[in-house]
Amino acid sequence: MDRQPDDRTLLAGVEPKDRAAKYGCVYLNAFETGSEARKGIGAWITYCNAERPHSSHGLLTPGEADNTPINI
């Protein structure tokens, strides 16, 4: 069976991030306009990608994880 571009399996990695954005940003703010929402969500994504510790990185920020040597 061929995969189609709209196959739900292609969205598997997007759904957890989407859920995190909803609970971490959208539901906690009462955005009045679309431009406010765009700015607020953009700031939240920047925070998550630069400053927020991630459990998958051993509670390091993504930048710290990128600069940590890998022990093999």
PANU-938062 format. One record per atom (N, C-alpha, C, CB): residue number from 1; residue in three letters; atom name; x, y, z. Coordinates in steps of 0.02 Angstrom, whole numbers, plus 50000, padded with zeros to 5 digits. Glycine has a CB too. Layout:
     n   res   atom      xx      yy      zz
   NUM   ALA     CA       X       Y       Z
...
END
This chain:
     n   res   atom      xx      yy      zz
     1   MET      N   50042   49941   50000
     1   MET     CA   50000   50000   50000
     1   MET      C   50045   50062   50000
     1   MET     CB   49952   50000   50061
     2   ASP      N   50033   50107   49955
     2   ASP     CA   50072   50168   49950
     2   ASP      C   50049   50219   50001
     2   ASP     CB   50068   50197   49879
     3   ARG      N   50097   50256   50027
     3   ARG     CA   50080   50310   50074
     3   ARG      C   50059   50371   50035
     3   ARG     CB   50139   50327   50120
     4   GLN      N   50008   50402   50058
     4   GLN     CA   49983   50463   50028
     4   GLN      C   50008   50522   50069
     4   GLN     CB   49906   50463   50023
     5   PRO      N   50014   50581   50040
     5   PRO     CA   50037   50640   50077
     5   PRO      C   49994   50656   50137
     5   PRO     CB   50039   50699   50031
     6   ASP      N   49931   50637   50137
     6   ASP     CA   49888   50652   50194
     6   ASP      C   49884   50594   50244
     6   ASP     CB   49818   50669   50170
     7   ASP      N   49928   50546   50238
     7   ASP     CA   49930   50488   50282
     7   ASP      C   49942   50512   50354
     7   ASP     CB   49985   50438   50260
     8   ARG      N   49901   50489   50400
     8   ARG     CA   49906   50511   50470
     8   ARG      C   49973   50494   50502
     8   ARG     CB   49850   50481   50511
     9   THR      N   50005   50442   50478
     9   THR     CA   50070   50423   50507
     9   THR      C   50123   50477   50495
     9   THR     CB   50093   50357   50479
    10   LEU      N   50114   50517   50443
    10   LEU     CA   50162   50570   50430
    10   LEU      C   50157   50626   50482
    10   LEU     CB   50151   50599   50361
    11   LEU      N   50100   50630   50517
    11   LEU     CA   50089   50682   50567
    11   LEU      C   50106   50659   50637
    11   LEU     CB   50018   50706   50564
    12   ALA      N   50129   50598   50646
    12   ALA     CA   50141   50570   50712
    12   ALA      C   50188   50613   50754
    12   ALA     CB   50168   50500   50706
    13   GLY      N   50240   50640   50724
    13   GLY     CA   50287   50681   50762
    13   GLY      C   50262   50752   50773
    13   GLY     CB   50352   50684   50726
    14   VAL      N   50213   50773   50736
    14   VAL     CA   50187   50841   50742
    14   VAL      C   50137   50846   50799
    14   VAL     CB   50155   50862   50677
    15   GLU      N   50098   50794   50811
    15   GLU     CA   50044   50798   50860
    15   GLU      C   50068   50813   50930
    15   GLU     CB   50007   50734   50860
    16   PRO      N   50121   50781   50957
    16   PRO     CA   50143   50799   51024
    16   PRO      C   50166   50872   51029
    16   PRO     CB   50200   50754   51046
    17   LYS      N   50199   50898   50978
    17   LYS     CA   50221   50968   50979
    17   LYS      C   50161   51014   50976
    17   LYS     CB   50269   50982   50921
    18   ASP      N   50112   50996   50937
    18   ASP     CA   50051   51035   50931
    18   ASP      C   50015   51037   50999
    18   ASP     CB   50005   51007   50877
    19   ARG      N   50011   50981   51031
    19   ARG     CA   49978   50977   51097
    19   ARG      C   50017   51018   51148
    19   ARG     CB   49973   50904   51120
    20   ALA      N   50083   51015   51146
    20   ALA     CA   50123   51054   51193
    20   ALA      C   50113   51129   51181
    20   ALA     CB   50197   51036   51186
    21   ALA      N   50108   51149   51119
    21   ALA     CA   50096   51220   51103
    21   ALA      C   50029   51242   51129
    21   ALA     CB   50101   51232   51028
    22   LYS      N   49979   51200   51122
    22   LYS     CA   49912   51218   51146
    22   LYS      C   49912   51228   51221
    22   LYS     CB   49861   51165   51126
    23   TYR      N   49939   51180   51258
    23   TYR     CA   49937   51184   51331
    23   TYR      C   49989   51232   51359
    23   TYR     CB   49948   51115   51360
    24   GLY      N   50046   51239   51326
    24   GLY     CA   50098   51282   51352
    24   GLY      C   50091   51355   51334
    24   GLY     CB   50163   51258   51328
    25   CYS      N   50052   51370   51283
    25   CYS     CA   50048   51439   51259
    25   CYS      C   49976   51461   51246
    25   CYS     CB   50089   51447   51197
    26   VAL      N   49943   51428   51201
    26   VAL     CA   49878   51451   51178
    26   VAL      C   49826   51452   51233
    26   VAL     CB   49853   51407   51121
    27   TYR      N   49820   51399   51272
    27   TYR     CA   49769   51396   51324
    27   TYR      C   49784   51442   51383
    27   TYR     CB   49762   51325   51349
    28   LEU      N   49847   51462   51391
    28   LEU     CA   49865   51505   51447
    28   LEU      C   49861   51579   51430
    28   LEU     CB   49935   51488   51469
    29   ASN      N   49850   51595   51368
    29   ASN     CA   49847   51665   51347
    29   ASN      C   49782   51679   51311
    29   ASN     CB   49907   51683   51301
    30   ALA      N   49755   51738   51323
    30   ALA     CA   49694   51759   51288
    30   ALA      C   49714   51806   51231
    30   ALA     CB   49644   51794   51337
    31   PHE      N   49734   51777   51175
    31   PHE     CA   49754   51818   51119
    31   PHE      C   49693   51852   51089
    31   PHE     CB   49791   51775   51066
    32   GLU      N   49698   51916   51077
    32   GLU     CA   49642   51955   51050
    32   GLU      C   49639   51950   50973
    32   GLU     CB   49648   52028   51071
    33   THR      N   49696   51946   50941
    33   THR     CA   49698   51946   50867
    33   THR      C   49744   51890   50843
    33   THR     CB   49721   52014   50840
    34   GLY      N   49739   51877   50779
    34   GLY     CA   49783   51827   50749
    34   GLY      C   49855   51847   50751
    34   GLY     CB   49762   51815   50677
    35   SER      N   49869   51913   50743
    35   SER     CA   49939   51935   50745
    35   SER      C   49967   51929   50815
    35   SER     CB   49944   52008   50720
    36   GLU      N   49926   51940   50866
    36   GLU     CA   49949   51930   50936
    36   GLU      C   49965   51856   50947
    36   GLU     CB   49896   51954   50987
    37   ALA      N   49921   51813   50922
    37   ALA     CA   49932   51741   50930
    37   ALA      C   49996   51720   50894
    37   ALA     CB   49872   51701   50903
    38   ARG      N   50006   51744   50833
    38   ARG     CA   50066   51727   50794
    38   ARG      C   50129   51748   50832
    38   ARG     CB   50063   51760   50724
    39   LYS      N   50128   51809   50859
    39   LYS     CA   50186   51834   50896
    39   LYS      C   50197   51794   50960
    39   LYS     CB   50177   51909   50912
    40   GLY      N   50144   51780   50997
    40   GLY     CA   50150   51743   51059
    40   GLY      C   50173   51671   51049
    40   GLY     CB   50084   51743   51096
    41   ILE      N   50144   51638   50999
    41   ILE     CA   50163   51569   50985
    41   ILE      C   50234   51566   50959
    41   ILE     CB   50115   51537   50934
    42   GLY      N   50254   51615   50918
    42   GLY     CA   50323   51618   50894
    42   GLY      C   50372   51626   50951
    42   GLY     CB   50331   51675   50845
    43   ALA      N   50355   51668   50999
    43   ALA     CA   50399   51677   51058
    43   ALA      C   50403   51613   51099
    43   ALA     CB   50374   51735   51102
    44   TRP      N   50347   51578   51105
    44   TRP     CA   50346   51516   51144
    44   TRP      C   50389   51463   51109
    44   TRP     CB   50274   51491   51153
    45   ILE      N   50384   51458   51043
    45   ILE     CA   50424   51409   51005
    45   ILE      C   50498   51425   51012
    45   ILE     CB   50403   51408   50931
    46   THR      N   50515   51489   51008
    46   THR     CA   50585   51510   51017
    46   THR      C   50609   51490   51086
    46   THR     CB   50593   51585   51006
    47   TYR      N   50568   51502   51138
    47   TYR     CA   50586   51483   51206
    47   TYR      C   50597   51407   51211
    47   TYR     CB   50530   51505   51255
    48   CYS      N   50552   51368   51182
    48   CYS     CA   50558   51295   51185
    48   CYS      C   50621   51270   51149
    48   CYS     CB   50496   51262   51155
    49   ASN      N   50637   51301   51094
    49   ASN     CA   50695   51279   51055
    49   ASN      C   50761   51304   51082
    49   ASN     CB   50687   51301   50984
    50   ALA      N   50760   51355   51123
    50   ALA     CA   50823   51385   51146
    50   ALA      C   50835   51380   51221
    50   ALA     CB   50826   51457   51125
    51   GLU      N   50782   51388   51261
    51   GLU     CA   50792   51396   51333
    51   GLU      C   50760   51342   51376
    51   GLU     CB   50764   51461   51353
    52   ARG      N   50709   51309   51352
    52   ARG     CA   50673   51261   51394
    52   ARG      C   50710   51195   51398
    52   ARG     CB   50602   51250   51366
    53   PRO      N   50723   51170   51459
    53   PRO     CA   50755   51104   51465
    53   PRO      C   50709   51049   51439
    53   PRO     CB   50774   51091   51539
    54   HIS      N   50738   50999   51407
    54   HIS     CA   50700   50943   51379
    54   HIS      C   50720   50879   51415
    54   HIS     CB   50712   50937   51303
    55   SER      N   50672   50840   51435
    55   SER     CA   50687   50778   51470
    55   SER      C   50724   50729   51425
    55   SER     CB   50622   50745   51495
    56   SER      N   50712   50732   51360
    56   SER     CA   50747   50687   51315
    56   SER      C   50821   50704   51308
    56   SER     CB   50715   50689   51246
    57   HIS      N   50840   50763   51330
    57   HIS     CA   50911   50785   51329
    57   HIS      C   50941   50783   51399
    57   HIS     CB   50917   50856   51299
    58   GLY      N   50910   50746   51445
    58   GLY     CA   50936   50744   51513
    58   GLY      C   50928   50811   51549
    58   GLY     CB   51009   50724   51513
    59   LEU      N   50873   50846   51535
    59   LEU     CA   50856   50911   51563
    59   LEU      C   50905   50966   51543
    59   LEU     CB   50853   50906   51638
    60   LEU      N   50935   50958   51485
    60   LEU     CA   50975   51011   51456
    60   LEU      C   50933   51048   51405
    60   LEU     CB   51040   50982   51423
    61   THR      N   50951   51111   51393
    61   THR     CA   50918   51146   51338
    61   THR      C   50944   51117   51272
    61   THR     CB   50931   51224   51343
    62   PRO      N   50909   51128   51218
    62   PRO     CA   50934   51102   51154
    62   PRO      C   51004   51128   51137
    62   PRO     CB   50886   51120   51098
    63   GLY      N   51018   51190   51152
    63   GLY     CA   51085   51218   51138
    63   GLY      C   51138   51183   51180
    63   GLY     CB   51086   51293   51152
    64   GLU      N   51123   51171   51244
    64   GLU     CA   51171   51135   51286
    64   GLU      C   51182   51064   51262
    64   GLU     CB   51148   51135   51359
    65   ALA      N   51127   51032   51241
    65   ALA     CA   51133   50963   51216
    65   ALA      C   51175   50960   51152
    65   ALA     CB   51064   50934   51202
    66   ASP      N   51168   51011   51109
    66   ASP     CA   51207   51013   51048
    66   ASP      C   51281   51021   51062
    66   ASP     CB   51184   51069   51003
    67   ASN      N   51298   51055   51116
    67   ASN     CA   51369   51068   51133
    67   ASN      C   51399   51016   51180
    67   ASN     CB   51376   51137   51164
    68   THR      N   51360   50966   51199
    68   THR     CA   51384   50913   51244
    68   THR      C   51414   50857   51202
    68   THR     CB   51327   50887   51289
    69   PRO      N   51476   50838   51217
    69   PRO     CA   51507   50782   51180
    69   PRO      C   51471   50717   51195
    69   PRO     CB   51582   50776   51197
    70   ILE      N   51467   50674   51146
    70   ILE     CA   51435   50609   51153
    70   ILE      C   51488   50558   51171
    70   ILE     CB   51397   50589   51088
    71   ASN      N   51477   50523   51226
    71   ASN     CA   51523   50470   51247
    71   ASN      C   51500   50404   51216
    71   ASN     CB   51526   50465   51325
    72   ILE      N   51545   50375   51178
    72   ILE     CA   51528   50311   51145
    72   ILE      C   51565   50255   51178
    72   ILE     CB   51543   50312   51069
END
